Every structure is written in structure tokens, then in C-alpha cells.
């Protein structure tokens, strides 16, 4: 194909044409080298960077290009350390796609998940750095994790989902099958019901990541669970469905069939791409508003029954012990909860002045209706602005302008959801539940601001 | 300029060449990661993903409104049996086999004691739970939740040991071994006579001390 035909007018202007042509040329030369040239990257230093490559790109030659693209070991996770240009307006930036075609974050951004120091490295949890979060979406690489037996690496080509039990036609779906079915995309939070569990009796962890980092929001895409249940045909009396994962814990939870038929999703994608392995690649169950443990990852099996299965995770764990010695079971819905993420624990406000208080609120029973903020430990409350979109069973961002006068202050946020439920104080929770129920602590969080600007986790 | 990618391709080729040379007398190691999408001729664009191919054998009678998509396939009884491992409180799912306290004592030493301790008290530094004791503590300030004091159904113990224990070789115990280990744990918990042989029938008759200890979710509870 002649050059002038390939990128013809009027779709390509002169500049676009030149750029497209040079890309094609670069590619042609790269492919030629790939095919025929002796590799010069054996010493591992500046792999693939021959003078010819550089010339082919028509890019500016120089030392900068040699360092560009070379990730250094001390770059933050998920970033590549590039040479910082003293005057970025005076030289060309690094070349396009030298990241291989999948980008990385800025080398100047370093927030990471933090693993709670459990004894076991296989069974543990890592928490989202909420303090540095913006908006309502959690980056996939910062979504909190809870694992009971490590993170399996599963080949989607051999993974399948088997649906059996009280159905007319037991069925098996490959990942390809599931991706052929009508899909939905929904934004929902997942919160571990153990979120905040360290804070029942005294302020324990210092940061909002430690106290509240077991909640994250993503856009999830997949097949409504109701679709495959209708395909298989639910039998009369079907009341519960067992969801089972393909990890070494072979994690199992019983889910009420009403939830399965309502808004449950067999999710294969998160934030526009396939699930992350830590989030259940290639398939997880999503039960909007339900405690995180029920969102079975690496989902391999669904069994319909008339009774719950009484698995370990719904008897021995994830049950809430009350002061009278009984334990609440199947406490699935996450109560409405909110937390101020800025300012928050272990920060230090540099000086009195204007600050925007911001945080997130969510409810497992629907939308956030209002969020109120107090700067005087709950004496007086002011309504915060809710950032759109306000979605059901999804993080909602709230903001309130604040002028800190340099005096001692205690910041709180209090959410009311669309059912009218109001986030309780810790005292109200403890009055009903005592301090041994472990899970479902959704109390109002207090951040104390000292006159020197230090922010600490306190109980009011 | 594709330079990193170029190198990655070449490095991968080098590594692959190296390892295949090493393993020349064995089978070729299958690729366990995806290839970067191939390039289309002429323009060099990256090829899109192929449309997923359904495993269904027939495309007849498709009616999306009636949830008939011609997608997926019937699961065979063999396929289901291969992964249908759950055990329910009424004994559904308990496999054939049997085991005794005495057999379990030996097996416990071999497979369990390293983490759950000789005295079944657990080793918290390993994250391994205490298995027995704690009866009568659930309404105290320091409740001790164990298989003995807290777990409402013995079926859960069989189910969990079968699917997830021991930690270093989950799913490796056979039915006889699990019956025996459970006979030992439940015997040490004072729930089972030490001379009871556990099998599918005797197992479903076990009544756990805390069977009535669980209540439905009453929330919202603070308004």
C-alpha cells in the first residue's frame, strides 16, 4: 500500500498522517529486528535499545532516552522510575508505549495496601489506603484483600462454574460461556465485616487505612446470577445457594436465594478489565451490600438447597457473639457507615487555615441519604455535600469546607441511608452488642485534632 | 518505540530457548501466561480478543427472553461428584468410610499437632485455632470459641477438615482419616465416647453443645 493511500484525506491531516506513518515505520523496523537481528540485550542493561531503533523513531537522541523506560528497583510498586526532566518544556518527553502498552502510575505516587500483621501469610488481609483516595472508585491494585489460603493462579481456559442441586438442569459454564451471556456493570462497595474490628474497646490502629481500609469500591461487570439460575430452572423449595471457591480454602458460604435472584452478579471484570487475581480471577460472586466474605472469589461451584450449608465461615467465623452468649448468624447486610478520610489519623495539619473535610459513606441497604459532619465531637452537626453519583450500595464521597482555627477539635461524620438508618455511636453499638461480637463495627469515627495539628484516633 | 516490549519479547524468547534446551529430553513446558495480542497485517494494529466460544453443543431453540441462550452445557453427574464435597448438618454429603479415636490420635500427631498443638489448644503464633475447651465462657468477658464450645454442627468439622486441612496439604486427607481425626477431636472435647467408631451414620447423630447458640440477624438494632 502506497504511503499516501494508507492515511488519506480527509480523515488524516498532515500531522496525523506523519505520525501514523512514522508509527508504521517504527513497527516495521522493530518487527524486522525481531525477526533477524541478534539480540543485544544479553547483558540486561539497555535492552533492545539500538541506535537503529532510536533513529527509526525519529525521536530526539540523548542520554534521557537511555534512562527512560528503565524501571529501577526503588520505584514504588506499580511505578517505573524515569529520569525527571529539569525542563520538560525544553526536551521531548519519553517515547510512547515504552511501557509495553500497559501503563503505570507516577513514580511520585506510592500509596500501597497494608497487610494486617496476622501470624499467617496465607490467611491474612490487606487494607486500602483510604486517606489518599479520591472520588469513590478504588484502583484495582489498591482494593482490599482478604485471603484464607493464599492467592491461587488459575488459568481461565480450564476454569468452569458448575451449578447443581435443586435445579431442573444442572449446568456447567466455561468462562467463555459466561462472557457470552447478557452482562451488567454496576458500581458497588465490598466491605469485610471485620472492618474496624480492632476498635471495639479502645482506639487501636492509628490511620484510616488501619481502622477502615477493608472497604473498596469498583465497577463490576458480569452475568446476573439470576440469569444462570433461570437457565438451569430453580425447583420449588429452593431457599439457599452454596457458593464455593477454587482456592486452597475451597471457601464456601450459603447465600439466601432471594439475594441470588435479586442483584447478585457473577463478576469477571473489575474497573473495565478482567478481575485481579487477588479479587478472584477469573470469576467471583458479587453480592451487593453483603459482607465481603460472601463474595466468593475464584468461584467454581454453586449448589442450590432448601437449607443453609452451615460452613465454617458462617458458623465458627462471621457470626457475632452477643453478651448473653448467643451468636447472631447470617448477618449479611452491611450497616450504613461513614468515615472522614481527610484529615485522618497520623496526619499533621501544617497550620490553621482552610481545609476541605472529605470522606466516604456507604450502606449495604441502599443509597446514602445524608452525611453530617461535626468538628466539635458531636455537639453540633453540619450537612456535608454529597458528590454525584450517589449510587446504591456504593461508596459516596462527601465534602465540607472547614476553617481550622488552631484550637483542639474532634471530627466526626454520621451517615443516614435511604432506609432512615442512622450511623450509631460506638456507645450505642456496645450497649446492644457488648464488645465480643468482632464483626460489623460501623460506629461513628472520631479524629482528634491537637493544637499542633496532629490527628489521632480517639474514642469520644 | 516499543523498545521495552521488544526486549521483553526477546528476553522471553531467550528464556524459553534456554529452558527448552534444558528440558530437551522432557516434554515442552506449556505457556502459562497470555501473549500480547498479535498485530494485524498492513496497519499493525493489535488484534482484538476473539469472541468467546460457547461450550454448548447445540444452538437450537434460542430464545433470550426465556433464558435459553444456547450457551453452557449440562453438568454430568460425574462432573458434579468430582467437586461436590460439602457436608450438611443432616449428614448429606458424608462419604463412606470410618475412623476411631485411637486411629485419630496417631493421625492428629502426624497432620495436626504441629499447628494446633498436642493439647489441641492451638498455637496463636501460627494463627492456628484452639480446638477444644471454652464451654461455659461464651457469655463471659473472655469468651473462648472452639469446636467444642462454639461450633453448632459436627458436619462443619468434617466439611472443613476435608476441604482445607492440613494447611500444608489441603484436601489431602481421605474419608477414613477425617472420620478418625474428628473422632479424636470430638473425643478430646468430651462430645464423643472414645470408643465410638465414626462413620456416616454415627456422625450424623452427633449433637454439639452449642447447637442452640445461634440466632437470626435482628439488625438494625441501634435505632
Boltz contact constraints between the chains, C-beta under 6 A:
constraints:
  - contact:
      token1: [A, 24]
      token2: [B, 44]
      max_distance: 6.0
  - contact:
      token1: [A, 26]
      token2: [B, 1]
      max_distance: 6.0
  - contact:
      token1: [A, 27]
      token2: [B, 44]
      max_distance: 6.0
  - contact:
      token1: [A, 30]
      token2: [B, 2]
      max_distance: 6.0
  - contact:
      token1: [A, 30]
      token2: [B, 6]
      max_distance: 6.0
  - contact:
      token1: [A, 39]
      token2: [B, 10]
      max_distance: 6.0
  - contact:
      token1: [A, 41]
      token2: [B, 7]
      max_distance: 6.0
  - contact:
      token1: [A, 41]
      token2: [B, 10]
      max_distance: 6.0
  - contact:
      token1: [A, 47]
      token2: [B, 7]
      max_distance: 6.0
  - contact:
      token1: [A, 48]
      token2: [B, 3]
      max_distance: 6.0
  - contact:
      token1: [A, 48]
      token2: [B, 6]
      max_distance: 6.0
  - contact:
      token1: [A, 48]
      token2: [B, 7]
      max_distance: 6.0
  - contact:
      token1: [A, 49]
      token2: [B, 3]
      max_distance: 6.0
  - contact:
      token1: [A, 53]
      token2: [B, 1]
      max_distance: 6.0
  - contact:
      token1: [A, 53]
      token2: [B, 3]
      max_distance: 6.0
  - contact:
      token1: [A, 57]
      token2: [B, 1]
      max_distance: 6.0
  - contact:
      token1: [A, 69]
      token2: [B, 4]
      max_distance: 6.0
  - contact:
      token1: [A, 95]
      token2: [B, 1]
      max_distance: 6.0
  - contact:
      token1: [A, 97]
      token2: [B, 2]
      max_distance: 6.0
  - contact:
      token1: [A, 98]
      token2: [B, 3]
      max_distance: 6.0
  - contact:
      token1: [A, 98]
      token2: [B, 4]
      max_distance: 6.0
  - contact:
      token1: [A, 100]
      token2: [B, 4]
      max_distance: 6.0
  - contact:
      token1: [A, 100]
      token2: [B, 5]
      max_distance: 6.0
  - contact:
      token1: [A, 118]
      token2: [B, 127]
      max_distance: 6.0
  - contact:
      token1: [A, 119]
      token2: [B, 125]
      max_distance: 6.0
  - contact:
      token1: [A, 119]
      token2: [B, 126]
      max_distance: 6.0
  - contact:
      token1: [A, 119]
      token2: [B, 127]
      max_distance: 6.0
  - contact:
      token1: [A, 120]
      token2: [B, 127]
      max_distance: 6.0
  - contact:
      token1: [A, 162]
      token2: [B, 75]
      max_distance: 6.0
  - contact:
      token1: [A, 164]
      token2: [B, 75]
      max_distance: 6.0
  - contact:
      token1: [A, 164]
      token2: [B, 80]
      max_distance: 6.0
  - contact:
      token1: [A, 170]
      token2: [B, 75]
      max_distance: 6.0
  - contact:
      token1: [A, 171]
      token2: [B, 72]
      max_distance: 6.0
  - contact:
      token1: [A, 171]
      token2: [B, 75]
      max_distance: 6.0
  - contact:
      token1: [A, 172]
      token2: [B, 73]
      max_distance: 6.0
  - contact:
      token1: [A, 172]
      token2: [B, 75]
      max_distance: 6.0
  - contact:
      token1: [A, 173]
      token2: [B, 72]
      max_distance: 6.0
  - contact:
      token1: [A, 174]
      token2: [B, 55]
      max_distance: 6.0
  - contact:
      token1: [A, 176]
      token2: [B, 52]
      max_distance: 6.0
  - contact:
      token1: [A, 176]
      token2: [B, 53]
      max_distance: 6.0
  - contact:
      token1: [A, 177]
      token2: [B, 54]
      max_distance: 6.0
  - contact:
      token1: [A, 177]
      token2: [B, 55]
      max_distance: 6.0
  - contact:
      token1: [A, 177]
      token2: [B, 71]
      max_distance: 6.0
  - contact:
      token1: [A, 177]
      token2: [B, 72]
      max_distance: 6.0
  - contact:
      token1: [A, 179]
      token2: [B, 52]
      max_distance: 6.0
  - contact:
      token1: [A, 180]
      token2: [B, 52]
      max_distance: 6.0
  - contact:
      token1: [A, 180]
      token2: [B, 54]
      max_distance: 6.0
  - contact:
      token1: [A, 180]
      token2: [B, 71]
      max_distance: 6.0
  - contact:
      token1: [A, 181]
      token2: [B, 71]
      max_distance: 6.0
  - contact:
      token1: [A, 230]
      token2: [B, 67]
      max_distance: 6.0
  - contact:
      token1: [A, 231]
      token2: [B, 67]
      max_distance: 6.0
  - contact:
      token1: [A, 248]
      token2: [B, 170]
      max_distance: 6.0
  - contact:
      token1: [A, 249]
      token2: [B, 164]
      max_distance: 6.0
  - contact:
      token1: [A, 250]
      token2: [B, 163]
      max_distance: 6.0
  - contact:
      token1: [A, 301]
      token2: [B, 83]
      max_distance: 6.0
  - contact:
      token1: [A, 309]
      token2: [B, 86]
      max_distance: 6.0
  - contact:
      token1: [A, 309]
      token2: [B, 88]
      max_distance: 6.0
  - contact:
      token1: [A, 310]
      token2: [B, 89]
      max_distance: 6.0
  - contact:
      token1: [A, 310]
      token2: [B, 153]
      max_distance: 6.0
  - contact:
      token1: [A, 310]
      token2: [B, 156]
      max_distance: 6.0
  - contact:
      token1: [A, 312]
      token2: [B, 156]
      max_distance: 6.0
  - contact:
      token1: [A, 312]
      token2: [B, 160]
      max_distance: 6.0
  - contact:
      token1: [A, 315]
      token2: [B, 151]
      max_distance: 6.0
  - contact:
      token1: [A, 315]
      token2: [B, 152]
      max_distance: 6.0
  - contact:
      token1: [A, 315]
      token2: [B, 156]
      max_distance: 6.0
  - contact:
      token1: [A, 316]
      token2: [B, 151]
      max_distance: 6.0
  - contact:
      token1: [A, 321]
      token2: [B, 143]
      max_distance: 6.0
  - contact:
      token1: [A, 324]
      token2: [B, 139]
      max_distance: 6.0
  - contact:
      token1: [A, 325]
      token2: [B, 138]
      max_distance: 6.0
  - contact:
      token1: [A, 325]
      token2: [B, 139]
      max_distance: 6.0
  - contact:
      token1: [A, 326]
      token2: [B, 213]
      max_distance: 6.0
  - contact:
      token1: [A, 326]
      token2: [B, 215]
      max_distance: 6.0
  - contact:
      token1: [A, 327]
      token2: [B, 213]
      max_distance: 6.0
  - contact:
      token1: [A, 327]
      token2: [B, 214]
      max_distance: 6.0
  - contact:
      token1: [A, 328]
      token2: [B, 215]
      max_distance: 6.0
  - contact:
      token1: [A, 328]
      token2: [B, 217]
      max_distance: 6.0
  - contact:
      token1: [A, 329]
      token2: [B, 214]
      max_distance: 6.0
  - contact:
      token1: [A, 330]
      token2: [B, 217]
      max_distance: 6.0
  - contact:
      token1: [A, 331]
      token2: [B, 217]
      max_distance: 6.0
  - contact:
      token1: [A, 421]
      token2: [B, 220]
      max_distance: 6.0
  - contact:
      token1: [A, 424]
      token2: [B, 222]
      max_distance: 6.0
  - contact:
      token1: [A, 428]
      token2: [B, 222]
      max_distance: 6.0
  - contact:
      token1: [A, 432]
      token2: [B, 221]
      max_distance: 6.0
  - contact:
      token1: [A, 432]
      token2: [B, 222]
      max_distance: 6.0
  - contact:
      token1: [A, 436]
      token2: [B, 143]
      max_distance: 6.0
